[in-house]
């Protein structure tokens, strides 16, 4: 029976669980919470409390995702990667940067963040869609081949040689010897 690499398992969990929290939180905020608070007279005060708490969750989750993501990428890298895997990885990385940045502005208290929050509904939806796209990219990475087919022979093997085919009778000669 094969043994389990518990460090790999913990790193995978440390990547997936915070991702679930952030993606689920983005979907919940945009489909349930923000629409419900629009009709509430106490929405501003409640929204402030939610944002302060959610900002802490975002920072903890982002930290866990970054650390475990680098570790998992280090483990996954085994030489030249397949273009499909690489493409999905690059798109995912760019989208992660977008989600982290937009999330920090949506929950931030700086002057820039407060200005950004004036379009909270639009940026929240963009953030939610980017988070969903990250999950889709992760799915592509999971099923895509990781490495390119080897163009060289494995160590210890030789290149097969092909003997040229030489006809028994040379062309354009008389069979009788003339």
Buried (B, 14 or more C-beta within 10 A) or exposed (E): EEEEEEEEEEBBEBBBBBBEBBBEBBBEBBEEBBEEBEEEEEBEEEBEEBBEEBBEBBBEBBEBBBEBBEBBEEEEEEEEBBEBBBBBBEBBBBBBEBBBEBBBBBBBEEEEBEEBBEEBEEBBBBBBBBBBBBEEBBEBBEEBEBEEEEEEEEEEEEEEEEEEEEEEEEEEEEEEEE
